[in-house]
Amino acid sequence: MTPVRLEAAWCLHANGDPAAEAWVAAHLHTILQGRPGEVIGDLDRQAT
């Protein structure tokens, strides 16, 4: 779990929601696979 991504997760999930950790893990996995653009797009969609 990375602190910055966890902070972003709390903007989109209720504080203490276990789904936040799964959200971070999924996005981190996508980034590590070399697909950061997908994460950026997902964040844009979720933020609006």
TARASUL-V9231 format. One record per residue. N is the residue number from 1. PHI is phi as a letter, one per 20 degrees, with the letter a starting at -180 (none if undefined). Layout:
n=<N:N>
phi=<PHI:PHI>
//
This chain:
n=<1:2:3:4:5:6:7:8:9:10:11:12:13:14:15:16:17:18:19:20:21:22:23:24:25:26:27:28:29:30:31:32:33:34:35:36:37:38:39:40:41:42:43:44:45:46:47:48>
phi=<none:d:g:f:f:f:f:f:f:f:f:d:c:f:g:n:f:f:f:f:f:f:f:f:f:f:f:f:f:f:f:f:e:n:c:f:f:f:f:g:f:f:f:g:f:f:e:d>
//
